[in-house]
Amino acid sequence: MTGAFACLLMTFGTVAQAADIEGQWARGDGNAKVRIAPCGANICAVNTWIKPGTPREKAGDRLVMTIKAGADGVYTGNAFDPQRDLTYRITVTVTGDHMATKGCVIAGLICKGVDWIRTQ
């Protein structure tokens, strides 16, 4: 997994439960900003800004998430990255204006987590 989406990878709930997830988020390392909002029956994270020099990512790339809200701001499900034609298992934990995302591939053998801060 690489780039903002491989790092984002990891969020989400049903559209009805997505209020805590929806909004503008900045990646903790400062390399990306995304907008999370409903897109049809799913939730999409769209890159709104990518730090110059960040490989394999660009503004406008999106991640389509099919997720369900659980207890205490934890969302689980799958995310599809159309730019790489990959599907990830994701877990997102939203606490106030902080979000921690974790995405896994290959039956959970390879995982990556990223922290995010709400900007709007």
C-alpha positions as CSV (number, residue, x, y, z in Angstrom):
1,M,0.0,0.0,0.0
2,T,1.3,3.4,-0.9
3,G,0.2,7.0,-1.0
4,A,-2.7,8.8,0.6
5,F,-5.2,6.2,-0.1
6,A,-3.2,3.3,1.1
7,C,-2.8,5.4,4.2
8,L,-6.3,6.6,4.3
9,L,-7.6,3.3,3.6
10,M,-9.3,2.9,6.5
11,T,-12.5,4.5,7.5
12,F,-16.2,4.5,7.5
13,G,-19.8,3.5,8.3
14,T,-23.2,3.5,6.7
15,V,-24.3,6.8,5.1
16,A,-26.9,7.3,7.9
17,Q,-24.2,6.7,10.5
18,A,-21.4,8.6,8.7
19,A,-21.9,12.1,10.3
20,D,-18.8,11.6,12.5
21,I,-16.7,10.6,9.5
22,E,-17.9,13.1,7.0
23,G,-15.8,16.2,6.5
24,Q,-12.3,17.4,5.6
25,W,-9.4,15.5,7.1
26,A,-5.6,16.1,7.1
27,R,-3.2,13.2,7.3
28,G,-1.0,13.3,10.4
29,D,2.2,13.4,8.4
30,G,1.0,16.4,6.4
31,N,1.2,14.7,3.0
32,A,-2.5,14.6,2.1
33,K,-6.0,16.1,2.7
34,V,-9.2,14.3,1.9
35,R,-12.9,15.1,1.8
36,I,-15.1,12.2,3.2
37,A,-18.8,12.3,2.1
38,P,-21.6,10.0,0.9
39,C,-21.4,8.8,-2.8
40,G,-24.4,6.9,-3.7
41,A,-25.0,4.1,-1.2
42,N,-21.3,4.2,-0.1
43,I,-18.9,6.7,1.4
44,C,-16.1,8.2,-0.6
45,A,-12.8,9.7,0.4
46,V,-11.5,12.0,-2.3
47,N,-8.0,13.5,-2.3
48,T,-8.4,17.3,-2.2
49,W,-4.7,18.1,-1.8
50,I,-1.5,16.0,-2.1
51,K,1.9,17.4,-1.0
52,P,4.1,17.9,-4.1
53,G,6.5,15.0,-4.6
54,T,4.1,12.4,-3.1
55,P,4.4,9.5,-5.5
56,R,1.4,7.7,-7.1
57,E,-1.2,10.1,-5.7
58,K,-3.0,13.1,-7.1
59,A,-5.9,15.4,-6.2
60,G,-9.2,13.8,-7.3
61,D,-8.3,10.2,-6.6
62,R,-10.9,8.5,-4.5
63,L,-11.5,5.6,-2.3
64,V,-15.0,4.0,-2.2
65,M,-15.9,2.5,1.2
66,T,-18.6,0.1,2.2
67,I,-18.6,0.3,6.0
68,K,-20.8,-0.1,9.0
69,A,-20.8,1.9,12.2
70,G,-20.1,0.0,15.4
71,A,-19.8,1.0,19.0
72,D,-17.7,4.0,20.2
73,G,-17.0,5.5,16.8
74,V,-15.5,2.3,15.3
75,Y,-16.4,1.6,11.7
76,T,-15.5,-1.6,9.8
77,G,-15.9,-2.9,6.3
78,N,-14.2,-2.7,2.9
79,A,-12.6,0.0,0.8
80,F,-12.1,-0.1,-3.0
81,D,-9.2,1.8,-4.5
82,P,-10.1,2.2,-8.3
83,Q,-6.7,3.7,-9.1
84,R,-5.0,0.5,-8.1
85,D,-7.9,-1.9,-8.5
86,L,-7.5,-3.1,-4.9
87,T,-9.9,-3.9,-2.1
88,Y,-8.9,-3.5,1.5
89,R,-10.4,-4.6,4.8
90,I,-10.6,-1.4,6.9
91,T,-11.2,-0.3,10.4
92,V,-11.7,3.4,11.3
93,T,-11.9,4.8,14.8
94,V,-13.3,8.4,15.1
95,T,-12.8,10.2,18.4
96,G,-13.9,13.8,18.2
97,D,-11.7,15.5,15.6
98,H,-9.2,12.6,15.4
99,M,-9.5,9.6,13.2
100,A,-7.3,6.5,13.1
101,T,-7.5,4.3,10.0
102,K,-6.1,0.8,9.4
103,G,-6.3,-1.0,6.1
104,C,-5.3,-4.6,5.5
105,V,-4.8,-6.8,2.4
106,I,-3.9,-10.5,1.8
107,A,-6.2,-11.8,4.5
108,G,-4.9,-9.3,7.1
109,L,-1.3,-10.2,6.6
110,I,-0.2,-6.7,5.4
111,C,-1.7,-3.8,7.3
112,K,-1.0,-0.1,7.6
113,G,-2.4,2.6,9.9
114,V,-2.6,6.3,9.6
115,D,-3.8,9.1,11.9
116,W,-5.9,12.0,10.7
117,I,-7.1,15.4,12.1
118,R,-10.4,17.0,11.1
119,T,-9.9,20.4,9.4
120,Q,-13.6,21.2,8.9
